[in-house]
Amino acid sequence: MARFDALVVGAGPAGSTAARELAAAGARVLVVDRATFPRYKACGGGIPLRTERLLPFPIDSVVEDSVHLLDVSLRGRHRFVKDSGQPFAHMVMRDRFDHLLLSHAERAGAVFRPGTTVRAFTGGEGVRIEAEGGFVAEADFAICADGAHSPVGRMAGLGADIAECAAWEVEVKAPPAALRRYRSRSLIDLGYNPWGYAWLFPKANVLSFGIVLPPDQAGQMKERVRAYTARLGLGDAEVDIARGHKIRFRRGSESIAAGRALLAGDSAGLADEFTEEGIAYAVQSGRLAARNVLRALGGDGALERYQQDVDREIMPELRAARLIGFMFYGMLRRAPRPWMFASGHTTFLWDAFFAVQRGESTYEREAARVPLLPAIARRMLRA
Ligand SMILES: Cc1cc2nc3c(=O)[nH]c(=O)nc-3n(C[C@H](O)[C@H](O)[C@H](O)COP(=O)(O)OP(=O)(O)OC[C@H]3O[C@@H](n4cnc5c(N)ncnc54)[C@H](O)[C@@H]3O)c2cc1C
């Protein structure tokens, strides 16, 4: 049976980042994933420049477009377009992007075992996984980076109480004229109650679009996606992939590390509640996970300090994004047209958004500029 310093379950951005950093520091790391790579992942594939900055290697080889225009509408109407003057996000297909991240982990020395669905997890003096087909591996520590459903995290007794929402993603093979129309432009369509949005992100040969909604509206997802597809004029386009998925949000101090296991990325609920993005936090938490496993391997005790690191380095940003989201969607719910008019005619709101996306500011810094934000957000929540 194989024995390692660390086992990483899941080779998405969180798992690959953790594995790369661990292997680069000399640890013996095994990464397993139920998929073979490259693999599809339901995702818009929007990589804000702040996410790119977290990676120590170029991603140009997988960038399909870079957007500087944000095209905002309310159920297809009251539209306005904001130009950030320079790209604020890259557009990637997740199969190629994740494969690139994984290849850097392998290059650093991590061992990857694809097609390995973990079915049992045991902790104790060490950790042990059992996968379909009888594969078994043991290690000193485990990083569960197994995504929003996090079956292995649950087996480790972590993350069961983390909140979630529903999302749906569609990729269509669009005619060249439609691809040209949406080049360098991301679309956000608002007006879902009590919150949520539809988006369209351009890629080289396909258009990705989808909707995020609260979990109790998951049943309406297909109908809403159909309506959005029609509004985009893409009703006749050939659908490549259409798939639902969850996004999880850690809101308080839910346990994400205990004993010899920890959660990273979506499994820990590290996505923001304003844009519902999670790749930046997956990479960040992957790094924190590696740092803490290395510390623990060096004899510095348990992994609980990982949770303190996440609480200190990631949660303030997620809390600020949440407040901004409550304020933004709350205003939209109360006064949709005046809010669209007002936000369409202000520059500071979108300049701040672009600065955060480019990594020149943070939600925390922008939220601190509005001292009344917590009070407004609370009021919007009650409304
Ligand atoms: C519709 C949608 C659109 C989104 N758009 C964006 C966006 O534009 N930008 C952005 O930043 N974020 C976006 N997100 C969020 C983003 O996709 C996630 O935050 C990100 O993928 C988290 O990375 P991760 O490594 O934690 O998990 P994942 O990327 O989900 O990777 C988890 C891995 O674990 C593996 N796995 C699961 N169970 C097992 C098991 N039992 N055994 C072995 N392996 C297992 C899976 O195969 C998978 O490869 C979107 C999410 C959704 C649902």
The ligand as an SDF file (V2000), in Angstrom:
LIG
                    3D

 53 58  0  0  0  0  0  0  0  0999 V2000
  -22.0940   27.4370  -12.6030 C   0  0  0  0  0  0  0  0  0  0  0  0
  -20.8720   27.9650  -11.8760 C   0  0  0  0  0  0  0  0  0  0  0  0
  -20.1470   29.0400  -12.4010 C   0  0  0  0  0  0  0  0  0  0  0  0
  -19.0020   29.5120  -11.7390 C   0  0  0  0  0  0  0  0  0  0  0  0
  -18.2740   30.5280  -12.3170 N   0  0  0  0  0  0  0  0  0  0  0  0
  -17.1430   30.9530  -11.7050 C   0  0  0  0  0  0  0  0  0  0  0  0
  -16.3200   31.9500  -12.3270 C   0  0  0  0  0  0  0  0  0  0  0  0
  -16.6050   32.4190  -13.4380 O   0  0  0  0  0  0  0  0  0  0  0  0
  -15.1940   32.3600  -11.6720 N   0  0  0  0  0  0  0  0  0  0  0  0
  -14.8510   31.8440  -10.4420 C   0  0  0  0  0  0  0  0  0  0  0  0
  -13.8350   32.2830   -9.8600 O   0  0  0  0  0  0  0  0  0  0  0  0
  -15.5920   30.8810   -9.8560 N   0  0  0  0  0  0  0  0  0  0  0  0
  -16.7120   30.4120  -10.4620 C   0  0  0  0  0  0  0  0  0  0  0  0
  -17.4310   29.3950   -9.8910 N   0  0  0  0  0  0  0  0  0  0  0  0
  -16.9280   28.7690   -8.6550 C   0  0  0  0  0  0  0  0  0  0  0  0
  -15.7570   27.8260   -9.0200 C   0  0  0  0  0  0  0  0  0  0  0  0
  -16.1570   26.9230  -10.0240 O   0  0  0  0  0  0  0  0  0  0  0  0
  -15.2990   27.0670   -7.7690 C   0  0  0  0  0  0  0  0  0  0  0  0
  -15.1510   27.9750   -6.7050 O   0  0  0  0  0  0  0  0  0  0  0  0
  -13.9680   26.3290   -7.9920 C   0  0  0  0  0  0  0  0  0  0  0  0
  -14.0950   25.3300   -8.9690 O   0  0  0  0  0  0  0  0  0  0  0  0
  -13.5040   25.7000   -6.6710 C   0  0  0  0  0  0  0  0  0  0  0  0
  -12.3610   24.9000   -6.9000 O   0  0  0  0  0  0  0  0  0  0  0  0
  -12.0730   23.6040   -6.0090 P   0  0  0  0  0  0  0  0  0  0  0  0
  -10.7150   23.1550   -6.3590 O   0  0  0  0  0  0  0  0  0  0  0  0
  -12.3980   23.8880   -4.6090 O   0  0  0  0  0  0  0  0  0  0  0  0
  -13.1720   22.5180   -6.4640 O   0  0  0  0  0  0  0  0  0  0  0  0
  -13.4480   21.8530   -7.8760 P   0  0  0  0  0  0  0  0  0  0  0  0
  -12.9000   22.6680   -8.9690 O   0  0  0  0  0  0  0  0  0  0  0  0
  -14.9080   21.5520   -7.8880 O   0  0  0  0  0  0  0  0  0  0  0  0
  -12.6350   20.4840   -7.8350 O   0  0  0  0  0  0  0  0  0  0  0  0
  -13.0420   19.4270   -6.9980 C   0  0  0  0  0  0  0  0  0  0  0  0
  -12.5030   18.1140   -7.5570 C   0  0  0  0  0  0  0  0  0  0  0  0
  -12.8060   17.0880   -6.6300 O   0  0  0  0  0  0  0  0  0  0  0  0
  -13.0720   15.8980   -7.3500 C   0  0  0  0  0  0  0  0  0  0  0  0
  -13.8510   14.9680   -6.4990 N   0  0  0  0  0  0  0  0  0  0  0  0
  -15.0730   15.1770   -5.9670 C   0  0  0  0  0  0  0  0  0  0  0  0
  -15.4520   14.1050   -5.2490 N   0  0  0  0  0  0  0  0  0  0  0  0
  -14.4460   13.2210   -5.3120 C   0  0  0  0  0  0  0  0  0  0  0  0
  -14.2390   11.9020   -4.7730 C   0  0  0  0  0  0  0  0  0  0  0  0
  -15.1630   11.2910   -4.0150 N   0  0  0  0  0  0  0  0  0  0  0  0
  -13.0820   11.2640   -5.0430 N   0  0  0  0  0  0  0  0  0  0  0  0
  -12.1310   11.8400   -5.8110 C   0  0  0  0  0  0  0  0  0  0  0  0
  -12.2770   13.0890   -6.3560 N   0  0  0  0  0  0  0  0  0  0  0  0
  -13.4090   13.7620   -6.1110 C   0  0  0  0  0  0  0  0  0  0  0  0
  -13.8580   16.3880   -8.5640 C   0  0  0  0  0  0  0  0  0  0  0  0
  -13.8020   15.4740   -9.6400 O   0  0  0  0  0  0  0  0  0  0  0  0
  -13.1500   17.7170   -8.8740 C   0  0  0  0  0  0  0  0  0  0  0  0
  -12.1620   17.5750   -9.8910 O   0  0  0  0  0  0  0  0  0  0  0  0
  -18.5880   28.9220  -10.5210 C   0  0  0  0  0  0  0  0  0  0  0  0
  -19.2980   27.8340  -10.0000 C   0  0  0  0  0  0  0  0  0  0  0  0
  -20.4390   27.3590  -10.6670 C   0  0  0  0  0  0  0  0  0  0  0  0
  -21.1790   26.1790  -10.0950 C   0  0  0  0  0  0  0  0  0  0  0  0
  1  2  1  0
  2  3  1  0
  2 52  2  0
  3  4  2  0
  4  5  1  0
  4 50  1  0
  5  6  2  0
  6  7  1  0
  6 13  1  0
  7  8  2  0
  7  9  1  0
  9 10  1  0
 10 11  2  0
 10 12  1  0
 12 13  2  0
 13 14  1  0
 14 15  1  0
 14 50  1  0
 15 16  1  0
 16 17  1  0
 16 18  1  0
 18 19  1  0
 18 20  1  0
 20 21  1  0
 20 22  1  0
 22 23  1  0
 23 24  1  0
 24 25  2  0
 24 26  1  0
 24 27  1  0
 27 28  1  0
 28 29  2  0
 28 30  1  0
 28 31  1  0
 31 32  1  0
 32 33  1  0
 33 34  1  0
 33 48  1  0
 34 35  1  0
 35 36  1  0
 35 46  1  0
 36 37  1  0
 36 45  1  0
 37 38  2  0
 38 39  1  0
 39 40  1  0
 39 45  2  0
 40 41  1  0
 40 42  2  0
 42 43  1  0
 43 44  2  0
 44 45  1  0
 46 47  1  0
 46 48  1  0
 48 49  1  0
 50 51  2  0
 51 52  1  0
 52 53  1  0
M  END
$$$$
